Amino acid sequence: MSVSPTPGNPQYADSDIAYIPQMYAKSVNVKYYARSVLAAISNTKYEGDIKDHGDKVIIRTRPTITIRNYAKGQDLTQETPESAPLTMNIDKAKYYDFVIDDVDEKQADIVLSSEFTDDASEQMRIAIDTDVLGSVYADADSSNKGATAGAISGAYNLGATGSPLAVTKQNVIDVITSIGAVLDEQNVPDEMRSLVVPAWFRYMIMNSDLTNASITGDDKSPIRNGRVGEIDNITLYMSNLLATTTDGSNTVTNMIGCQYDALSFASQLVKNETLRASRKFGREYRGLQVYGYKVVKDEGMVHLYAYKG
């Protein structure tokens, strides 16, 4: 905006003469993106087995062998081990497609294609995270959710429809350790456990009786993976992409606790191409990404149904 003149003086900047040109910054204003946590909480063991949309990955499972009592001289009972395989369908696909006019691309003083494709990449990552985080919590084992969670004790309240759990500064640490206990009762390994929480949950942690120094962190973590720190062998990640719902007068978040082997994700960037636009003078940029995911160990997935109390 030009400096306002006093009465009787011309305004060269805003007139048709426009002696004073408008100046454009060489760099684009920073854009904030939602944090992505999917790569941190899931495994990609089967990613190399997919080629295109519609593929299926058959995941073989280990059978459970029966252990029986033995008395000397008895006939043995034999079994033929069986294990039902799991199928992960690569049945999801998302794309982007935009055109930059030749005139704009020529006259612009920044590289429009670079700016736009960078944004497309970020939006693709966010869209896929939103899809996965918005559904996998429903596949948690029945003993790993609800008001009586715990495969052995049934002693842990993780919230249920109609009675979501209120999380406060006073009970937030107890909630986190309850998730650890639920995984313990399922014999889930201590290693690579995670919990994905919303921003308000992180606030509760940071303002609880647990001092920040008690939360082990890593300053070298990727900037966008949302890592908060570690409590009770559970690495906490903050994400604004978790699914929410209205339950009574409360906005409830479906939070996800899991062990790394519980959730498998596979993705393939099928197309990422540039071509001449067919109906205008310009260049078309488009990309297609196919992917699939599956909770392959439901006992390693925990569903926390809670709201800010």
HELIX and SHEET records of a PDB file:
HELIX    1   1 LEU A   38  ILE A   41  1                                   4    
HELIX    2   2 GLU A   47  ASP A   49  5                                   3    
HELIX    3   3 ASP A  102  GLN A  107  1                                   6    
HELIX    4   4 LEU A  112  LEU A  133  1                                  22    
HELIX    5   5 VAL A  136  ASP A  139  5                                   4    
HELIX    6   6 SER A  142  ASN A  144  5                                   3    
HELIX    7   7 VAL A  172  GLU A  185  1                                  14    
HELIX    8   8 ALA A  199  MET A  206  1                                   8    
HELIX    9   9 ASN A  212  SER A  214  5                                   3    
HELIX   10  10 ASP A  298  GLY A  300  5                                   3    
SHEET    1   A 2 LYS A  56  ILE A  59  0                                        
SHEET    2   A 2 LEU A  86  ASN A  89 -1                                        
SHEET    1   B 3 LYS A  92  ASP A 101  0                                        
SHEET    2   B 3 GLY A 282  VAL A 295 -1                                        
SHEET    3   B 3 LEU A 263  ARG A 276 -1                                        
SHEET    1   C 6 LEU A 165  VAL A 167  0                                        
SHEET    2   C 6 MET A 301  LYS A 308  1                                        
SHEET    3   C 6 ASN A 250  GLN A 259 -1                                        
SHEET    4   C 6 ARG A 193  VAL A 197 -1                                        
SHEET    5   C 6 ILE A 234  MET A 238  1                                        
SHEET    6   C 6 ARG A 227  ILE A 231 -1                                        
SHEET    1   D 4 LEU A 165  VAL A 167  0                                        
SHEET    2   D 4 MET A 301  LYS A 308  1                                        
SHEET    3   D 4 ASN A 250  GLN A 259 -1                                        
SHEET    4   D 4 THR A 244  ASP A 247 -1                                        
END                                                                             
